[in-house]
Amino acid sequence: MDLLARARTLAACPLFAELAPAVVIRLAERARARTVEPGERITTDGGNVWVVAEGALVVASRGTVAADATASHVRRHGGRARAGNALGLVRVIAPTTPAIEAVAEGDVTLLGLGVDDVHDVLEEDPAALAALVDALARVLLEDST
């Protein structure tokens, strides 16, 4: 997956959609693509944020799923993370948030971003951090209704 494809994948994720294009590109430069086979597990406890590029994951929690805004949102929609969903983003802001675990339903392409990489990019641009916090707040508010 080239840089442009990684940037498009991130921009399609509702949590990154309001970020300036330059911020999305900086994140895409740090993102790495990974293919996950059916039945393979991924987790957010390794310090990664995972964005689903293609395919679907079934969310199975370690700890409290509701503690991660995106995983909670995914759970409301049948327990599946599909293209555009992100897992583990809350850990960027609250590192002690319980880890999320998900299992691939079929072949899945993910973009992995290190939590530290996301931190670094967001610290460079306070408006980007504010946009991300607003997006997370919208997801949490959706879950409370």
Secondary structure, 3 states (H helix, E strand, C coil): CCHHHHHHHHHHCCCCCCCCHHHHHHHHHHCEEEEECCCCEEECCCCEEEEEEECEEEEEECCCHHHCHHHHHHHHCCCEEECCCEECCHHHHCCCCCCEEEEECCCEEEEEEEHHHHHHHHHHCHHHHHHHHHHHHHHHHHHHC
